[in-house]
C-alpha cells in the first residue's frame, strides 16, 4: 500500500468515530451539515467520465454516512478552472466541495497564463481521494510489444509517428514532450480538445500513442485496440500490476504524482474540516468504493488535511520543475 494512504490511518478512523458520534463536538461541527441544506461536490468534467463517476459513488456513501443529500455538480471547461473558481467563491461552510485532479492545483498555474485562483490561498485541503498516474498507451496495431520497441519504431520513422494529448499545455502534452526529449524521438504532437477525443483517435489508429489517464486507458484497452505499455509512477499500481513503470522500461524521471482530492473554499472552520475529513476517510475505506476506484485504474485512500496540503505543495513544485525542463510556454 502506498505510504501516503497508510500514514495515520488508525488515527483518521478513530478521529472519524469521535467526530461523527461523540457528544462533545465544537458548535461548528455539531451544526454541520445544516439540516435541509445539501452538500455539493463540484467536478470540472462532464457527467459520465471517470472523475465524475468517482465523485458520484463518494457522494452517495457520504450522504448515507452524514444523513444528508450530497449532489455532484458538473462544471466542465477551461481545464477545470471553472469548477475550481466556483468553489473558491463559495461560502466556507463545508457545503460546497471541489473534487479535482492534481493538475487543477499543481499544473495549471505553471502552464496557463490566466488562472483565476491561487491554489494555496483560495482553498482548504480536506483529503486526497485517490491516486492514479498517467499511463503510456499505444494503438495495438503497431508491431511493438514494449516501450523500448516503441522507441525504436518511432526512431526508425522520424517525423511520421504522431502522439495525442488532451490539449496543448495539459499533463498529457507535457509527459509526451518530456518522453520525446528523454528518448531522442522525432514525433508529431496532435493536441485534442479533451481526453475522450484523443482516446477515440488512438483506438481508431489515427494517432499512434499517447499519455492517457489510467481510467481512460483501461476502458480503451478493453476494446482490444489499445495496449497499455507503462505507468508514469514511481511504482507499479494495484489496478495494473502487470504493467511496468517507465523507469523499469529505461525512461527515468517521468513519475510525477497524479491524484484526485477534495478541497473546500479558504477559511473553512477547522471542526468542519475535521468532520469532513473523517467522513471521507471512512467512505474511501469502504470495500465497494475501493473496488470501484481500482476497476478504473486508481487506488482510493485518504490523508489528513495537513498531509494533503503538503502533497499539493510538493506536486506543484515538481510540475514546475518539469514544465521548465520541457521548456513549455504558458498557453
Phi and psi restraints in degrees (value plus and minus 20) as a CYANA .aco file:
   2 UNK   PHI     -80.0   -40.0
   2 UNK   PSI     115.3   155.3
   3 UNK   PHI     -78.0   -38.0
   3 UNK   PSI     -50.0   -10.0
   4 UNK   PHI     -80.6   -40.6
   4 UNK   PSI     -54.5   -14.5
   5 UNK   PHI    -107.1   -67.1
   5 UNK   PSI     -48.2    -8.2
   6 UNK   PHI     -96.6   -56.6
   6 UNK   PSI     -49.1    -9.1
   7 UNK   PHI     -80.4   -40.4
   7 UNK   PSI     106.9   146.9
   8 UNK   PHI      39.3    79.3
   8 UNK   PSI       3.4    43.4
   9 UNK   PHI     -79.6   -39.6
   9 UNK   PSI     -64.4   -24.4
  10 UNK   PHI     -80.7   -40.7
  10 UNK   PSI     -61.7   -21.7
  11 UNK   PHI     -83.9   -43.9
  11 UNK   PSI     -58.5   -18.5
  12 UNK   PHI     -83.8   -43.8
  12 UNK   PSI     -65.6   -25.6
  13 UNK   PHI     -85.9   -45.9
  13 UNK   PSI     -64.2   -24.2
  14 UNK   PHI     -84.5   -44.5
  14 UNK   PSI     -61.0   -21.0
  15 UNK   PHI     -83.3   -43.3
  15 UNK   PSI     -57.0   -17.0
  16 UNK   PHI     -83.1   -43.1
  16 UNK   PSI     -63.5   -23.5
  17 UNK   PHI     -84.5   -44.5
  17 UNK   PSI     -59.9   -19.9
  18 UNK   PHI     -87.2   -47.2
  18 UNK   PSI     -61.2   -21.2
  19 UNK   PHI     -92.4   -52.4
  19 UNK   PSI     -56.5   -16.5
  20 UNK   PHI    -102.7   -62.7
  20 UNK   PSI     -49.0    -9.0
  21 UNK   PHI    -134.3   -94.3
  21 UNK   PSI     -41.7    -1.7
  22 UNK   PHI     -91.0   -51.0
  22 UNK   PSI     127.1   167.1
  23 UNK   PHI    -102.1   -62.1
  23 UNK   PSI     -35.7     4.3
  24 UNK   PHI    -118.7   -78.7
  24 UNK   PSI      22.4    62.4
  25 UNK   PHI     -97.6   -57.6
  25 UNK   PSI     127.0   167.0
  26 UNK   PHI     -79.0   -39.0
  26 UNK   PSI     137.0   177.0
  27 UNK   PHI     -77.1   -37.1
  27 UNK   PSI     -61.2   -21.2
  28 UNK   PHI     -80.1   -40.1
  28 UNK   PSI     -58.8   -18.8
  29 UNK   PHI     -97.4   -57.4
  29 UNK   PSI     -55.5   -15.5
  30 UNK   PHI     -82.4   -42.4
  30 UNK   PSI     -56.0   -16.0
  31 UNK   PHI    -104.4   -64.4
  31 UNK   PSI     -22.5    17.5
  32 UNK   PHI    -130.9   -90.9
  32 UNK   PSI     115.7   155.7
  33 UNK   PHI     -97.8   -57.8
  33 UNK   PSI     132.1   172.1
  34 UNK   PHI     -87.1   -47.1
  34 UNK   PSI     110.8   150.8
  35 UNK   PHI     -79.4   -39.4
  35 UNK   PSI     110.1   150.1
  36 UNK   PHI      64.1   104.1
  36 UNK   PSI     -22.8    17.2
  37 UNK   PHI    -130.6   -90.6
  37 UNK   PSI      93.1   133.1
  38 UNK   PHI     -90.9   -50.9
  38 UNK   PSI     135.3   175.3
  39 UNK   PHI    -105.8   -65.8
  39 UNK   PSI     127.1   167.1
  40 UNK   PHI    -145.7  -105.7
  40 UNK   PSI     105.7   145.7
  41 UNK   PHI    -125.7   -85.7
  41 UNK   PSI      93.5   133.5
  42 UNK   PHI    -110.6   -70.6
  42 UNK   PSI     110.5   150.5
  43 UNK   PHI    -143.7  -103.7
  43 UNK   PSI     112.7   152.7
  44 UNK   PHI    -106.4   -66.4
  44 UNK   PSI       7.5    47.5
  45 UNK   PHI    -156.2  -116.2
  45 UNK   PSI     142.4   182.4
  46 UNK   PHI     -89.4   -49.4
  46 UNK   PSI     140.2   180.2
  47 UNK   PHI     -86.0   -46.0
  47 UNK   PSI     123.8   163.8
  48 UNK   PHI      82.0   122.0
  48 UNK   PSI     -34.0     6.0
  49 UNK   PHI    -103.7   -63.7
  49 UNK   PSI     158.2   198.2
  50 UNK   PHI     -84.1   -44.1
  50 UNK   PSI     -65.0   -25.0
  51 UNK   PHI     -84.8   -44.8
  51 UNK   PSI     -63.1   -23.1
  52 UNK   PHI     -80.1   -40.1
  52 UNK   PSI     -62.5   -22.5
  53 UNK   PHI     -84.5   -44.5
  53 UNK   PSI     -60.8   -20.8
  54 UNK   PHI     -82.6   -42.6
  54 UNK   PSI     -65.2   -25.2
  55 UNK   PHI     -80.0   -40.0
  55 UNK   PSI     -56.6   -16.6
  56 UNK   PHI     -92.2   -52.2
  56 UNK   PSI     -58.7   -18.7
  57 UNK   PHI     -90.6   -50.6
  57 UNK   PSI     -56.0   -16.0
  58 UNK   PHI     -86.0   -46.0
  58 UNK   PSI     -62.4   -22.4
  59 UNK   PHI     -79.6   -39.6
  59 UNK   PSI     -63.3   -23.3
  60 UNK   PHI     -81.1   -41.1
  60 UNK   PSI     -70.2   -30.2
  61 UNK   PHI     -90.4   -50.4
  61 UNK   PSI     -54.6   -14.6
  62 UNK   PHI     -86.6   -46.6
  62 UNK   PSI     -60.8   -20.8
  63 UNK   PHI     -82.0   -42.0
  63 UNK   PSI     -60.8   -20.8
  64 UNK   PHI     -84.3   -44.3
  64 UNK   PSI     -58.6   -18.6
  65 UNK   PHI     -91.7   -51.7
  65 UNK   PSI     -61.8   -21.8
  66 UNK   PHI    -108.8   -68.8
  66 UNK   PSI     -29.7    10.3
  67 UNK   PHI      50.1    90.1
  67 UNK   PSI      18.2    58.2
  68 UNK   PHI    -166.9  -126.9
  68 UNK   PSI     151.9   191.9
  69 UNK   PHI    -104.5   -64.5
  69 UNK   PSI     112.9   152.9
  70 UNK   PHI    -146.1  -106.1
  70 UNK   PSI      99.6   139.6
  71 UNK   PHI    -133.1   -93.1
  71 UNK   PSI     133.0   173.0
  72 UNK   PHI    -122.9   -82.9
  72 UNK   PSI     107.7   147.7
  73 UNK   PHI    -134.8   -94.8
  73 UNK   PSI      90.6   130.6
  74 UNK   PHI    -104.7   -64.7
  74 UNK   PSI     102.3   142.3
  75 UNK   PHI    -149.2  -109.2
  75 UNK   PSI      51.1    91.1
  76 UNK   PHI     -94.5   -54.5
  76 UNK   PSI     137.7   177.7
  77 UNK   PHI     105.1   145.1
  77 UNK   PSI     134.1   174.1
  78 UNK   PHI      34.6    74.6
  78 UNK   PSI      25.0    65.0
  79 UNK   PHI      34.5    74.5
  79 UNK   PSI      23.8    63.8
  80 UNK   PHI      51.4    91.4
  80 UNK   PSI     -14.2    25.8
  81 UNK   PHI     -93.4   -53.4
  81 UNK   PSI     -47.6    -7.6
  82 UNK   PHI     -83.6   -43.6
  82 UNK   PSI     -65.4   -25.4
  83 UNK   PHI     -84.5   -44.5
  83 UNK   PSI     -66.6   -26.6
  84 UNK   PHI     -82.0   -42.0
  84 UNK   PSI     -62.6   -22.6
  85 UNK   PHI     -83.6   -43.6
  85 UNK   PSI     -58.9   -18.9
  86 UNK   PHI     -83.6   -43.6
  86 UNK   PSI     -62.3   -22.3
  87 UNK   PHI     -89.2   -49.2
  87 UNK   PSI     -58.2   -18.2
  88 UNK   PHI     -80.2   -40.2
  88 UNK   PSI     -50.5   -10.5
  89 UNK   PHI    -108.8   -68.8
  89 UNK   PSI     -28.3    11.7
  90 UNK   PHI     -94.5   -54.5
  90 UNK   PSI     141.4   181.4
  91 UNK   PHI     -84.2   -44.2
  91 UNK   PSI     115.9   155.9
  92 UNK   PHI    -103.7   -63.7
  92 UNK   PSI      33.1    73.1
  93 UNK   PHI    -123.7   -83.7
  93 UNK   PSI     -16.9    23.1
  94 UNK   PHI      68.9   108.9
  94 UNK   PSI     -24.2    15.8
  95 UNK   PHI    -110.2   -70.2
  95 UNK   PSI     -26.1    13.9
  96 UNK   PHI    -148.2  -108.2
  96 UNK   PSI      98.3   138.3
  97 UNK   PHI    -143.2  -103.2
  97 UNK   PSI     136.7   176.7
  98 UNK   PHI    -132.7   -92.7
  98 UNK   PSI     110.5   150.5
  99 UNK   PHI    -130.0   -90.0
  99 UNK   PSI      90.0   130.0
 100 UNK   PHI    -154.7  -114.7
 100 UNK   PSI     131.0   171.0
 101 UNK   PHI     -96.2   -56.2
 101 UNK   PSI     144.5   184.5
 102 UNK   PHI     -78.3   -38.3
 102 UNK   PSI     -47.2    -7.2
 103 UNK   PHI     -82.1   -42.1
 103 UNK   PSI     -50.2   -10.2
 104 UNK   PHI     -80.0   -40.0
 104 UNK   PSI     -65.0   -25.0
 105 UNK   PHI    -115.9   -75.9
 105 UNK   PSI     -54.4   -14.4
 106 UNK   PHI    -121.6   -81.6
 106 UNK   PSI     -41.8    -1.8
 107 UNK   PHI    -130.0   -90.0
 107 UNK   PSI     -66.9   -26.9
 108 UNK   PHI     -71.0   -31.0
 108 UNK   PSI     -63.6   -23.6
 109 UNK   PHI     -81.9   -41.9
 109 UNK   PSI     -41.2    -1.2
 110 UNK   PHI    -112.6   -72.6
 110 UNK   PSI     -41.5    -1.5
 111 UNK   PHI    -134.2   -94.2
 111 UNK   PSI     -35.1     4.9
 112 UNK   PHI    -136.5   -96.5
 112 UNK   PSI     118.4   158.4
 113 UNK   PHI     -98.5   -58.5
 113 UNK   PSI     -44.5    -4.5
 114 UNK   PHI    -148.2  -108.2
 114 UNK   PSI      70.0   110.0
 115 UNK   PHI    -124.5   -84.5
 115 UNK   PSI      95.8   135.8
 116 UNK   PHI    -103.0   -63.0
 116 UNK   PSI       4.8    44.8
 117 UNK   PHI    -173.3  -133.3
 117 UNK   PSI     138.0   178.0
 118 UNK   PHI    -123.3   -83.3
 118 UNK   PSI     101.6   141.6
 119 UNK   PHI     -83.8   -43.8
 119 UNK   PSI     -38.3     1.7
 120 UNK   PHI    -128.4   -88.4
 120 UNK   PSI     -45.4    -5.4
 121 UNK   PHI    -116.2   -76.2
 121 UNK   PSI     -43.2    -3.2
 122 UNK   PHI    -122.7   -82.7
 122 UNK   PSI     -18.0    22.0
 123 UNK   PHI    -158.1  -118.1
 123 UNK   PSI     137.8   177.8
 124 UNK   PHI    -133.1   -93.1
 124 UNK   PSI      91.7   131.7
 125 UNK   PHI     -84.7   -44.7
 125 UNK   PSI     116.0   156.0
 126 UNK   PHI    -133.2   -93.2
 126 UNK   PSI     -76.4   -36.4
 127 UNK   PHI    -187.5  -147.5
 127 UNK   PSI     131.6   171.6
 128 UNK   PHI     -88.0   -48.0
 128 UNK   PSI     128.0   168.0
 129 UNK   PHI    -124.5   -84.5
 129 UNK   PSI     -60.9   -20.9
 130 UNK   PHI    -186.7  -146.7
 130 UNK   PSI     137.8   177.8
 131 UNK   PHI    -135.7   -95.7
 131 UNK   PSI     110.4   150.4
 132 UNK   PHI    -178.9  -138.9
 132 UNK   PSI      87.1   127.1
 133 UNK   PHI     -95.3   -55.3
 133 UNK   PSI     144.9   184.9
 134 UNK   PHI     -90.4   -50.4
 134 UNK   PSI     134.5   174.5
 135 UNK   PHI    -148.7  -108.7
 135 UNK   PSI     131.9   171.9
 136 UNK   PHI    -110.0   -70.0
 136 UNK   PSI      95.9   135.9
 137 UNK   PHI    -137.3   -97.3
 137 UNK   PSI     133.7   173.7
 138 UNK   PHI    -157.7  -117.7
 138 UNK   PSI     139.0   179.0
 139 UNK   PHI     -85.8   -45.8
 139 UNK   PSI     110.5   150.5
 140 UNK   PHI     -86.9   -46.9
 140 UNK   PSI     -30.6     9.4
 141 UNK   PHI     -97.1   -57.1
 141 UNK   PSI     -32.7     7.3
 142 UNK   PHI     -90.5   -50.5
 142 UNK   PSI     119.3   159.3
 143 UNK   PHI    -101.8   -61.8
 143 UNK   PSI      33.2    73.2
 144 UNK   PHI    -154.5  -114.5
 144 UNK   PSI     136.9   176.9
 145 UNK   PHI    -138.6   -98.6
 145 UNK   PSI     -33.7     6.3
 146 UNK   PHI    -175.6  -135.6
 146 UNK   PSI    -198.7  -158.7
 147 UNK   PHI     -84.9   -44.9
 147 UNK   PSI     -62.8   -22.8
 148 UNK   PHI     -80.3   -40.3
 148 UNK   PSI     -60.7   -20.7
 149 UNK   PHI     -91.2   -51.2
 149 UNK   PSI     -52.7   -12.7
 150 UNK   PHI     -84.2   -44.2
 150 UNK   PSI     -63.7   -23.7
 151 UNK   PHI     -80.2   -40.2
 151 UNK   PSI     -65.1   -25.1
 152 UNK   PHI     -83.7   -43.7
 152 UNK   PSI     -58.9   -18.9
 153 UNK   PHI     -82.6   -42.6
 153 UNK   PSI     -65.9   -25.9
 154 UNK   PHI     -89.0   -49.0
 154 UNK   PSI     -60.1   -20.1
 155 UNK   PHI     -82.8   -42.8
 155 UNK   PSI     -51.1   -11.1
 156 UNK   PHI     -97.1   -57.1
 156 UNK   PSI     -27.3    12.7
 157 UNK   PHI    -154.5  -114.5
 157 UNK   PSI      40.4    80.4
 158 UNK   PHI     -78.4   -38.4
 158 UNK   PSI     112.9   152.9
 159 UNK   PHI      56.0    96.0
 159 UNK   PSI     -14.6    25.4
 160 UNK   PHI    -137.0   -97.0
 160 UNK   PSI     -37.5     2.5
 161 UNK   PHI    -114.5   -74.5
 161 UNK   PSI     115.5   155.5
 162 UNK   PHI    -135.6   -95.6
 162 UNK   PSI     128.2   168.2
 163 UNK   PHI    -144.1  -104.1
 163 UNK   PSI     123.3   163.3
 164 UNK   PHI    -113.9   -73.9
 164 UNK   PSI     141.1   181.1
 165 UNK   PHI    -166.0  -126.0
 165 UNK   PSI     146.3   186.3
 166 UNK   PHI     -87.7   -47.7
 166 UNK   PSI     -34.4     5.6
 167 UNK   PHI     129.8   169.8
 167 UNK   PSI     140.2   180.2
 168 UNK   PHI     -81.0   -41.0
 168 UNK   PSI     109.6   149.6
 169 UNK   PHI      67.5   107.5
 169 UNK   PSI     -24.1    15.9
 170 UNK   PHI    -100.1   -60.1
 170 UNK   PSI     148.5   188.5
 171 UNK   PHI     -78.4   -38.4
 171 UNK   PSI     -57.3   -17.3
 172 UNK   PHI     -81.2   -41.2
 172 UNK   PSI     -60.8   -20.8
 173 UNK   PHI     -87.9   -47.9
 173 UNK   PSI     -64.5   -24.5
 174 UNK   PHI     -83.0   -43.0
 174 UNK   PSI     -64.7   -24.7
 175 UNK   PHI     -81.7   -41.7
 175 UNK   PSI     -62.7   -22.7
 176 UNK   PHI     -81.5   -41.5
 176 UNK   PSI     -62.3   -22.3
 177 UNK   PHI     -89.4   -49.4
 177 UNK   PSI     -60.6   -20.6
 178 UNK   PHI     -83.7   -43.7
 178 UNK   PSI     -58.4   -18.4
 179 UNK   PHI     -82.8   -42.8
 179 UNK   PSI     -62.9   -22.9
 180 UNK   PHI     -80.2   -40.2
 180 UNK   PSI     -65.8   -25.8
 181 UNK   PHI     -87.2   -47.2
 181 UNK   PSI     -63.2   -23.2
 182 UNK   PHI     -90.7   -50.7
 182 UNK   PSI     -46.1    -6.1
 183 UNK   PHI    -125.8   -85.8
 183 UNK   PSI     -22.3    17.7
 184 UNK   PHI      50.0    90.0
 184 UNK   PSI      17.7    57.7
 185 UNK   PHI    -111.5   -71.5
 185 UNK   PSI     138.0   178.0
 186 UNK   PHI    -138.6   -98.6
 186 UNK   PSI      67.2   107.2
 187 UNK   PHI    -142.3  -102.3
 187 UNK   PSI     137.6   177.6
 188 UNK   PHI    -119.8   -79.8
 188 UNK   PSI     106.0   146.0
 189 UNK   PHI    -105.7   -65.7
 189 UNK   PSI     108.1   148.1
 190 UNK   PHI    -137.8   -97.8
 190 UNK   PSI      82.2   122.2
 191 UNK   PHI    -101.1   -61.1
 191 UNK   PSI     122.7   162.7
 192 UNK   PHI    -137.4   -97.4
 192 UNK   PSI     155.6   195.6
 193 UNK   PHI    -116.4   -76.4
 193 UNK   PSI      12.9    52.9
 194 UNK   PHI     127.3   167.3
 194 UNK   PSI     143.9   183.9
 195 UNK   PHI     -88.5   -48.5
 195 UNK   PSI     -54.1   -14.1
 196 UNK   PHI     -86.3   -46.3
 196 UNK   PSI     -60.5   -20.5
 197 UNK   PHI     -85.6   -45.6
 197 UNK   PSI     -60.7   -20.7
 198 UNK   PHI     -83.5   -43.5
 198 UNK   PSI     -63.5   -23.5
 199 UNK   PHI     -84.1   -44.1
 199 UNK   PSI     -57.0   -17.0
 200 UNK   PHI     -81.3   -41.3
 200 UNK   PSI     -62.9   -22.9
 201 UNK   PHI     -93.9   -53.9
 201 UNK   PSI     -46.9    -6.9
 202 UNK   PHI     -87.1   -47.1
 202 UNK   PSI     -64.1   -24.1
 203 UNK   PHI     -81.2   -41.2
 203 UNK   PSI     -60.2   -20.2
 204 UNK   PHI     -99.1   -59.1
 204 UNK   PSI     -25.8    14.2
 205 UNK   PHI      61.1   101.1
 205 UNK   PSI      -9.0    31.0
 206 UNK   PHI     -98.9   -58.9
 206 UNK   PSI     -39.7     0.3
 207 UNK   PHI    -148.7  -108.7
 207 UNK   PSI     138.8   178.8
 208 UNK   PHI    -118.3   -78.3
 208 UNK   PSI     -52.4   -12.4
 209 UNK   PHI    -175.6  -135.6
 209 UNK   PSI     148.7   188.7
 210 UNK   PHI    -187.3  -147.3
 210 UNK   PSI     140.6   180.6
 211 UNK   PHI    -115.3   -75.3
 211 UNK   PSI      96.4   136.4
 212 UNK   PHI    -141.1  -101.1
 212 UNK   PSI     142.1   182.1
 213 UNK   PHI     -87.4   -47.4
 213 UNK   PSI     131.2   171.2
 214 UNK   PHI     -79.8   -39.8
 214 UNK   PSI     -60.7   -20.7
 215 UNK   PHI     -84.9   -44.9
 215 UNK   PSI     -63.5   -23.5
 216 UNK   PHI     -87.5   -47.5
 216 UNK   PSI     -60.4   -20.4
 217 UNK   PHI     -85.1   -45.1
 217 UNK   PSI     -57.2   -17.2
 218 UNK   PHI     -82.5   -42.5
 218 UNK   PSI     -62.0   -22.0
 219 UNK   PHI     -84.6   -44.6
 219 UNK   PSI     -65.4   -25.4
 220 UNK   PHI     -83.2   -43.2
 220 UNK   PSI     -60.5   -20.5
 221 UNK   PHI     -84.5   -44.5
 221 UNK   PSI     -47.1    -7.1
 222 UNK   PHI     -85.7   -45.7
 222 UNK   PSI     -38.1     1.9
 223 UNK   PHI     -97.6   -57.6
 223 UNK   PSI     -34.7     5.3
 224 UNK   PHI      62.4   102.4
 224 UNK   PSI     -19.9    20.1
 225 UNK   PHI    -126.6   -86.6
 225 UNK   PSI     -19.0    21.0
 226 UNK   PHI    -153.8  -113.8
 226 UNK   PSI     121.3   161.3
 227 UNK   PHI    -141.3  -101.3
 227 UNK   PSI     113.3   153.3
 228 UNK   PHI    -108.4   -68.4
 228 UNK   PSI     100.8   140.8
 229 UNK   PHI    -114.1   -74.1
 229 UNK   PSI     -56.6   -16.6
 230 UNK   PHI    -183.1  -143.1
 230 UNK   PSI     136.6   176.6
 231 UNK   PHI    -125.1   -85.1
 231 UNK   PSI     120.3   160.3
 232 UNK   PHI    -111.6   -71.6
 232 UNK   PSI      55.4    95.4
 233 UNK   PHI    -170.4  -130.4
 233 UNK   PSI     140.1   180.1
 234 UNK   PHI     -85.1   -45.1
 234 UNK   PSI     -45.6    -5.6
 235 UNK   PHI    -165.0  -125.0
 235 UNK   PSI     142.7   182.7
 236 UNK   PHI     -81.3   -41.3
 236 UNK   PSI     135.4   175.4
 237 UNK   PHI    -129.8   -89.8
 237 UNK   PSI     132.5   172.5
 238 UNK   PHI     -81.4   -41.4
 238 UNK   PSI     -52.1   -12.1
 239 UNK   PHI     -91.0   -51.0
 239 UNK   PSI     -45.3    -5.3
 240 UNK   PHI    -154.7  -114.7
 240 UNK   PSI      42.8    82.8
 241 UNK   PHI     -84.0   -44.0
 241 UNK   PSI     -43.5    -3.5
 242 UNK   PHI    -105.9   -65.9
 242 UNK   PSI     -27.9    12.1
 243 UNK   PHI    -113.0   -73.0
 243 UNK   PSI     104.2   144.2
 244 UNK   PHI     -93.7   -53.7
 244 UNK   PSI     144.4   184.4
 245 UNK   PHI    -100.1   -60.1
 245 UNK   PSI     142.8   182.8
 246 UNK   PHI     -81.9   -41.9
 246 UNK   PSI     -56.0   -16.0
 247 UNK   PHI     -82.9   -42.9
 247 UNK   PSI     -59.5   -19.5
 248 UNK   PHI     -81.1   -41.1
 248 UNK   PSI     -49.7    -9.7
 249 UNK   PHI    -110.9   -70.9
 249 UNK   PSI     -11.7    28.3
 250 UNK   PHI      75.2   115.2
 250 UNK   PSI     -12.4    27.6
 251 UNK   PHI    -137.0   -97.0
 251 UNK   PSI      80.8   120.8
 252 UNK   PHI    -112.0   -72.0
 252 UNK   PSI     137.1   177.1
 253 UNK   PHI      75.3   115.3
 253 UNK   PSI     -29.3    10.7
 254 UNK   PHI    -122.4   -82.4
 254 UNK   PSI      43.8    83.8
 255 UNK   PHI    -154.5  -114.5
 255 UNK   PSI      19.5    59.5
 256 UNK   PHI     -84.2   -44.2
 256 UNK   PSI     123.0   163.0
 257 UNK   PHI     -81.5   -41.5
 257 UNK   PSI     120.9   160.9
 258 UNK   PHI    -157.2  -117.2
 258 UNK   PSI     103.9   143.9
 259 UNK   PHI    -174.7  -134.7
 259 UNK   PSI     154.1   194.1
 260 UNK   PHI    -148.5  -108.5
 260 UNK   PSI     128.0   168.0
 261 UNK   PHI    -175.5  -135.5
 261 UNK   PSI     152.0   192.0
 262 UNK   PHI    -125.8   -85.8
 262 UNK   PSI     110.7   150.7
 263 UNK   PHI    -149.0  -109.0
 263 UNK   PSI     134.2   174.2
 264 UNK   PHI    -139.6   -99.6
 264 UNK   PSI     157.4   197.4
 265 UNK   PHI     -83.9   -43.9
 265 UNK   PSI     143.5   183.5
 266 UNK   PHI     -83.6   -43.6
 266 UNK   PSI     136.6   176.6
 267 UNK   PHI      47.6    87.6
 267 UNK   PSI      11.5    51.5
 268 UNK   PHI     -92.1   -52.1
 268 UNK   PSI     122.1   162.1
 269 UNK   PHI     -80.5   -40.5
 269 UNK   PSI     116.0   156.0
 270 UNK   PHI     -77.3   -37.3
 270 UNK   PSI     -59.7   -19.7
 271 UNK   PHI     -83.0   -43.0
 271 UNK   PSI     -55.3   -15.3
 272 UNK   PHI     -89.1   -49.1
 272 UNK   PSI     -61.7   -21.7
 273 UNK   PHI     -79.2   -39.2
 273 UNK   PSI     -64.7   -24.7
 274 UNK   PHI     -84.1   -44.1
 274 UNK   PSI     -60.4   -20.4
 275 UNK   PHI     -88.0   -48.0
 275 UNK   PSI     -61.9   -21.9
 276 UNK   PHI     -84.3   -44.3
 276 UNK   PSI     -62.2   -22.2
 277 UNK   PHI     -81.1   -41.1
 277 UNK   PSI     -64.6   -24.6
 278 UNK   PHI     -84.7   -44.7
 278 UNK   PSI     -62.4   -22.4
 279 UNK   PHI     -86.4   -46.4
 279 UNK   PSI     -64.3   -24.3
 280 UNK   PHI     -85.7   -45.7
 280 UNK   PSI     -55.6   -15.6
 281 UNK   PHI     -82.2   -42.2
 281 UNK   PSI     -60.9   -20.9
 282 UNK   PHI     -87.3   -47.3
 282 UNK   PSI     -59.6   -19.6
 283 UNK   PHI     -84.6   -44.6
 283 UNK   PSI     -66.0   -26.0
 284 UNK   PHI     -89.4   -49.4
 284 UNK   PSI     -36.6     3.4
 285 UNK   PHI    -110.0   -70.0
 285 UNK   PSI     -27.3    12.7
 286 UNK   PHI     -84.9   -44.9
 286 UNK   PSI     115.7   155.7
 287 UNK   PHI     -75.1   -35.1
 287 UNK   PSI     -59.8   -19.8
 288 UNK   PHI     -83.9   -43.9
 288 UNK   PSI     -57.6   -17.6
 289 UNK   PHI     -93.0   -53.0
 289 UNK   PSI     -63.8   -23.8
 290 UNK   PHI     -81.9   -41.9
 290 UNK   PSI     -61.0   -21.0
 291 UNK   PHI     -86.1   -46.1
 291 UNK   PSI     -58.7   -18.7
 292 UNK   PHI     -82.2   -42.2
 292 UNK   PSI     -66.5   -26.5
 293 UNK   PHI     -82.0   -42.0
 293 UNK   PSI     -66.0   -26.0
 294 UNK   PHI     -82.4   -42.4
 294 UNK   PSI     -58.3   -18.3
 295 UNK   PHI     -85.9   -45.9
 295 UNK   PSI     -41.0    -1.0
 296 UNK   PHI    -117.5   -77.5
 296 UNK   PSI     -11.1    28.9
 297 UNK   PHI      70.2   110.2
 297 UNK   PSI      -4.7    35.3
 298 UNK   PHI    -142.3  -102.3
 298 UNK   PSI     144.2   184.2
 299 UNK   PHI    -138.7   -98.7
 299 UNK   PSI      95.5   135.5
 300 UNK   PHI     -97.6   -57.6
 300 UNK   PSI     127.7   167.7
 301 UNK   PHI     150.7   190.7
 301 UNK   PSI     122.7   162.7
 302 UNK   PHI    -117.9   -77.9
 302 UNK   PSI     142.9   182.9
 303 UNK   PHI    -151.1  -111.1
 303 UNK   PSI     151.3   191.3
 304 UNK   PHI     -95.9   -55.9
 304 UNK   PSI     141.6   181.6
 305 UNK   PHI     -77.6   -37.6
 305 UNK   PSI     -60.5   -20.5
 306 UNK   PHI     -84.9   -44.9
 306 UNK   PSI     -62.3   -22.3
 307 UNK   PHI     -82.5   -42.5
 307 UNK   PSI     -61.3   -21.3
 308 UNK   PHI     -87.3   -47.3
 308 UNK   PSI     -56.0   -16.0
 309 UNK   PHI     -82.0   -42.0
 309 UNK   PSI     -63.1   -23.1
 310 UNK   PHI     -85.1   -45.1
 310 UNK   PSI     -60.4   -20.4
 311 UNK   PHI     -83.8   -43.8
 311 UNK   PSI     -62.5   -22.5
 312 UNK   PHI     -79.9   -39.9
 312 UNK   PSI     -66.5   -26.5
 313 UNK   PHI     -83.8   -43.8
 313 UNK   PSI     -65.9   -25.9
 314 UNK   PHI     -84.1   -44.1
 314 UNK   PSI     -60.0   -20.0
 315 UNK   PHI     -87.4   -47.4
 315 UNK   PSI     -59.6   -19.6
 316 UNK   PHI     -77.0   -37.0
 316 UNK   PSI     -65.1   -25.1
 317 UNK   PHI     -88.1   -48.1
 317 UNK   PSI     -59.2   -19.2
 318 UNK   PHI     -87.4   -47.4
 318 UNK   PSI     -58.9   -18.9
 319 UNK   PHI     -84.9   -44.9
 319 UNK   PSI     -57.5   -17.5
 320 UNK   PHI     -80.5   -40.5
 320 UNK   PSI     -62.8   -22.8
 321 UNK   PHI     -82.3   -42.3
 321 UNK   PSI     -63.4   -23.4
 322 UNK   PHI     -84.0   -44.0
 322 UNK   PSI     -64.6   -24.6
 323 UNK   PHI     -81.9   -41.9
 323 UNK   PSI     -60.9   -20.9
 324 UNK   PHI     -86.2   -46.2
 324 UNK   PSI     -60.0   -20.0
 325 UNK   PHI     -83.4   -43.4
 325 UNK   PSI     -60.7   -20.7
 326 UNK   PHI     -92.2   -52.2
 326 UNK   PSI     -47.9    -7.9
 327 UNK   PHI      60.1   100.1
 327 UNK   PSI      11.0    51.0
 328 UNK   PHI    -104.6   -64.6
 328 UNK   PSI     107.0   147.0
 329 UNK   PHI     -99.3   -59.3
 329 UNK   PSI     130.5   170.5
 330 UNK   PHI     -84.5   -44.5
 330 UNK   PSI     121.0   161.0
